[in-house]
Amino acid sequence: MSRSFRFTASEDRILERCEALVDCGLIAPIYEGASIFELTTIGYLYLDGDLDADTLPRRSRA
């Protein structure tokens, strides 16, 4: 079955959000410098409801 997704965010915005998730430890690049990411153990725990988001580091806004 084929699925089609339409993103309303720019590629830059998606990368910015991925960087924020990396900073929190929820995802990680599949290798150094990659723009493809995978869930970390912490990411899985969060999605399973076993981790409170308030315990994650916050990214400071410049």
Residue pairs with C-beta under 8 A, 6 or more apart in sequence:
7 14
9 17
15 35
18 27
18 37
20 59
21 27
21 37
21 43
22 28
22 29
22 37
23 57
23 59
24 42
24 56
24 57
24 59
25 40
25 42
25 43
25 56
25 57
26 39
26 40
26 42
26 43
26 46
26 56
27 37
27 38
27 39
27 40
27 43
28 37
28 38
28 40
29 35
29 36
29 37
30 36
30 37
30 38
39 47
42 51
42 56
45 51
46 53
46 56
